[in-house]
Amino acid sequence: MSLSKNKTSVCKTFNDCRKPTEKWEGRCVVYYKCGLLGTIHDVLKQRPGWVEVKDDGEWDFQWCEVGWLRENFDHSYMEEHARINHFRNHYELTRKDFLLKNLKRYKRTLEREASCTNGSKCDFFPCSFALPNEYHLFVEEFKRNPGSTWIMKPAAKSQGAGIFLFKKLKDIMDWRKHDGTRSKEQKDAAQVESYVAQRYIENPYLLGGRKFDLRVYVMYFPLKAWLYREGFARLSSTRFCLNSIDDKYVHLTNVAVQKTAPDYDPEKGCKWKLQKLRMYLTAKHGRQMVETLFKEMDNIIIISLQSVQKIIINDKHCFELYGYDIMLDENLKPWLIEVNAFPSLAPSSQEDYDMKYRLLEDTVNIVDMERRLTGKEKRVGGYDLMWNDGPVYREDADPEVFGCSCLRANTYLGCMNDRENQIFKQIPAQKV
């Protein structure tokens, strides 16, 4: 990347080393910049032919924090081949109040353009209101459902910060007063923090009596979405009970919260591999029901991406690794909780480190700075292509299992990730 159009690219890889149709031969240099230490830094520094640059050095690939993006993206010039790991307005999907706004708008669009039944495709998001803007609408809904439990979430915070549950309107009066008692001058000086008030899922599916949610990874290029096979369930450390709505260790599954619990065991952690969960659910509920569950999760990802497709600035230089948080209720219905633009890459165990290393290595392989892919792949490492300006289907079908030779999505979430056998067939070894 160059901050001045007068500078020439430091990487000749994409213009001078070969033509687009030529085979990858030898090793060309890719200059990268990484604003983080840890797993992603390990992945990048161990890629053959990749050289790290510091400070204001020019780069071809950058993995940055969202804060850096906000401050620098609009003032930076990128060469044709350069890639960066965030879209300029990624927050349209990942900020809680914007996600709510876009899903509501997309649902109205579906109902208007097709039929009212199409709006049911968006019924995976709990009843929610953006505060303070929708406060009066929220109060009306709250009064229609006396005794229900609600959860308040700061719109722009993560890792469980600022979240609390409540059953009475007076429980949020302190927050409301900040909006209602200030003068205009005070409000201008210190704006009220935006929250999302959301009906709490009171009947979650439990594992050993404990609540959990799923972390699912999706990589997005403009018009393309890839679903990673691996992920995990994040479990609370305390058995679920609605009588203790003030106990964050019961209701918040964020690892940042759970690892502060008095009885947290770092050796055991608080995660289940997604493959283990899928096997458990299949053994308990049968293959057909679990296939339906995972198909509904596919729908959540596709609909949420479609809701922002016309809003996200689809800069060809950008890609995104999203972390979807999905919860199951006791009827095995999946609910979208939120989408993270900066899912935690910090490992909680060696097993977690290994999984995230594979995830990030495959993410960089899809970015394909070395141009080793043909563009026709349906799978790269542990990723399966689920959307390519339209749904992507498997080439196989099993009528005996599914009752007909219907098309099936090209997704294998929670299935075996035999990436070692696949990735090196697809991507030739580099010469060192």
Secondary structure, 3 states (H helix, E strand, C coil): CECCCCCCCCCCCCCCCCCCCCCCCCCCCEEEEECCCCHHHHHHHCCCCEEECCCCCCCCEEECCHHHHHHHHHHCECCCCCEECCCCCCHHHHCHHHHHHHHHHHHHHHHHHCCHHHHHHHCCCCCEEEECCCHHHHHHHHHHCCCCCEEEEECCCCCCCCCEEECCHHHHHHHHHHHHCCCHHHHHHCCCCCEEEEECCCCECEECCEEEEEEEEEEEECCEEEEEEEEEEEECCCCCCCCCCCCHHHHCCCHHHHCCCCCCCCCCCCEEEHHHHHHHHHHHHCHHHHHHHHHHHHHHHHHHHHHHCCCCCCCCCECEEEEEEEEEECCCCEEEEEEECCCCCCCCCHHHHHHHHHHHHHHHHHHCCCCCCCCCCCEECCEEEEEECCECECCCCCHHHHCCCCCCECCCCCCCCCHHHHHHHHCCCCCC
